[in-house]
Amino acid sequence: MLKLYSYFRSTAAYRVRLALNLKGLDYDVIPVHLLRDGGEQKAEEYLGINPTGLVPTLELTSEDADSTYLGQSIAILEYIEERYPEPSLLPKDPIARAKVRGLSQAIACDMHPLNNLRVLKYLTGEMGLSNEKKLDWYQHWITTGFSSIEKILSNDSETGLFCHGDQASFADCCLIPQIYNAERFDCPMDDYPTIRRINDHCKSLNAFINADPATQPDAE
């Protein structure tokens, strides 16, 4: 049994929902509201299973053992790939695998940490920035990240329907949620035709539709 502690707008949780869906795995979503009552992720009960106070957390349960909790979306994607190898979310060729992991980390490690909820709240809270300045910060790092990713994708002959070839990978699991987040903050996407094409294709597929924030049980 798999349980995913998730928030519908969390891009990190969105990545894991996509991987689980693409693998065709059954899982239960346990909503963790990141804003209600000061943030349910800060509650003692949740910190007991994930001391970082972040989502997602993947709970692994069995009848004859205590639950195991996994945090950090990329680590969870790696676990899912190793535990459920088919259909694969990584190419077989070592260089191609490195490229896919590189794209994934460019989003999950370089872009996302600079514009996630707790950073934005810190900017307008302790740092005293206006909402306008916060938006400038957000759009600057989105532009920086997507500009480089667009160049990588558009210059790579192996870019296909997805970020790599014609099979979804870790890179798509990271890219599509980041696009969703950027669109929420009205970031212009006209300069990224390859990214937009991949996004349009992915969002026509059931695995992506069913992982979309709007389809989640805690959607608002």
C-alpha positions in Angstrom: 0.0 0.0 0.0 1.3 3.4 -1.0 0.2 6.7 0.7 1.3 10.0 -0.6 1.2 13.0 1.7 0.6 15.8 -0.8 -0.6 19.4 -1.3 -2.4 20.0 -4.6 -0.3 23.0 -5.6 3.0 21.6 -4.5 5.2 21.1 -7.5 7.3 18.5 -5.7 4.2 16.4 -4.8 3.0 16.9 -8.4 6.2 15.2 -9.6 5.6 12.2 -7.5 1.9 11.9 -8.5 3.1 11.9 -12.1 5.6 9.2 -11.6 3.1 7.0 -9.7 0.5 7.5 -12.4 2.9 6.8 -15.3 3.8 3.5 -13.5 0.2 2.7 -13.2 0.4 2.3 -9.4 -2.4 2.6 -6.9 -1.9 5.1 -4.1 -4.0 7.1 -1.6 -3.5 10.8 -1.3 -3.3 12.2 2.2 -3.8 16.0 1.9 -1.4 18.3 3.9 -2.6 21.9 3.6 0.5 24.1 3.5 -1.4 27.3 4.4 -4.3 26.3 6.7 -3.8 26.9 10.4 -0.3 28.2 9.8 0.6 25.2 7.7 -0.4 21.6 8.5 3.1 20.5 7.6 4.3 22.2 10.8 2.0 20.1 13.0 3.7 17.7 15.4 1.9 14.7 13.9 3.3 15.5 10.4 6.8 16.4 11.7 6.8 12.9 13.3 6.8 11.3 9.9 8.8 13.9 8.0 10.9 16.2 10.2 11.7 18.5 7.4 8.1 19.7 7.4 7.9 19.4 3.6 5.8 17.6 1.1 5.7 15.1 -0.4 6.2 12.1 1.8 5.6 8.6 0.5 4.5 6.1 3.1 5.2 2.5 2.4 3.1 0.1 4.5 2.8 -3.7 4.7 0.9 -6.1 6.9 3.9 -7.5 8.7 6.1 -4.4 9.1 5.9 -0.8 10.4 5.5 2.0 7.9 8.5 3.5 6.1 8.4 7.1 5.1 10.4 8.6 2.2 10.9 12.3 1.7 12.3 14.5 -1.1 10.6 14.1 -4.5 13.7 13.1 -6.6 14.7 10.4 -4.1 11.1 9.2 -4.2 11.2 9.1 -8.0 14.4 7.0 -7.8 12.8 4.6 -5.4 9.7 4.2 -7.6 11.9 3.6 -10.6 14.0 0.9 -8.8 11.1 -0.8 -7.1 8.7 -0.7 -10.1 11.1 -0.7 -13.2 8.4 -0.9 -15.9 7.5 1.3 -17.7 10.9 2.9 -17.2 11.1 6.6 -16.5 14.8 6.7 -17.3 16.4 5.8 -20.7 18.6 2.7 -20.9 21.7 4.5 -22.3 23.9 5.9 -19.5 24.5 9.2 -21.3 20.8 9.6 -21.9 20.0 8.8 -18.3 22.5 11.5 -17.2 20.9 14.0 -19.5 17.4 13.2 -18.1 18.7 13.5 -14.5 20.4 16.7 -15.4 17.2 18.3 -16.7 15.4 17.0 -13.7 17.9 18.6 -11.3 18.0 21.8 -13.2 14.4 22.2 -12.3 14.2 20.5 -8.9 17.5 21.9 -7.5 18.1 25.2 -9.4 14.7 26.6 -10.2 12.2 25.3 -7.7 14.0 26.0 -4.4 14.2 29.7 -5.3 10.4 30.1 -5.8 8.7 27.6 -3.4 6.2 28.7 -0.8 8.5 29.1 2.2 11.0 31.2 0.2 8.2 33.5 -1.1 6.7 33.9 2.3 10.1 34.8 3.8 10.6 37.5 1.1 7.3 39.2 1.9 7.5 38.5 5.7 10.9 38.7 7.4 12.6 40.5 4.4 9.7 43.0 4.0 9.5 42.9 0.2 6.3 44.0 -1.5 4.2 41.5 -3.5 5.5 43.3 -6.7 9.1 42.7 -5.7 8.3 39.1 -4.8 6.8 38.6 -8.3 9.9 40.2 -9.8 12.1 37.7 -7.9 9.9 34.8 -9.0 9.8 35.7 -12.7 13.5 36.4 -12.8 14.4 32.9 -11.7 11.7 31.3 -13.9 13.1 33.2 -16.9 16.7 32.2 -16.1 15.8 28.5 -15.7 13.4 28.1 -18.6 15.7 30.0 -21.0 18.5 27.5 -20.4 16.2 24.5 -20.5 14.6 25.6 -23.7 18.1 25.8 -25.3 19.0 22.4 -24.0 15.8 20.8 -25.4 15.7 22.7 -28.7 19.4 21.9 -29.5 19.2 18.2 -28.6 18.3 15.9 -31.5 16.9 13.3 -29.0 14.2 15.6 -27.8 10.9 14.1 -29.0 7.3 14.2 -27.8 8.8 14.4 -24.3 12.0 15.9 -22.9 13.9 12.8 -24.1 12.5 10.8 -27.0 8.9 9.6 -27.1 8.6 8.2 -23.6 8.0 10.2 -20.5 10.8 10.4 -18.0 11.9 12.0 -14.7 12.5 15.2 -16.7 8.8 15.5 -17.7 7.7 14.7 -14.2 9.7 17.8 -13.1 9.0 20.1 -16.1 5.2 20.0 -16.2 4.7 21.0 -12.5 7.2 23.8 -12.9 5.2 25.1 -15.9 2.0 24.9 -13.9 3.7 27.0 -11.1 5.0 29.6 -13.6 1.6 30.0 -15.2 0.0 30.6 -11.7 2.3 33.6 -11.4 1.6 34.9 -15.0 5.1 34.2 -16.3 5.2 34.7 -20.1 5.9 31.4 -21.9 6.1 32.7 -25.5 9.9 32.4 -25.6 9.9 28.6 -24.9 8.2 26.9 -27.9 9.8 23.5 -27.2 8.8 23.6 -23.6 5.2 24.6 -24.5 5.0 21.8 -27.1 6.0 19.2 -24.6 3.6 20.6 -22.0 0.7 20.5 -24.5 1.4 16.8 -25.4 1.9 15.7 -21.8 -1.3 17.4 -20.6 -3.4 15.5 -23.2 -2.4 12.2 -21.4 -4.4 10.6 -18.6 -1.4 10.1 -16.3 -0.8 13.9 -16.4 -4.5 14.8 -16.3 -5.0 12.7 -13.2 -2.0 14.2 -11.5 -3.0 17.8 -12.3 -3.6 20.0 -9.2 -7.2 20.7 -10.4 -8.1 17.0 -10.2 -6.8 16.4 -6.6 -9.0 15.7 -3.7 -7.8 18.8 -1.8 -8.1 21.2 -4.9 -9.5 24.6 -4.1 
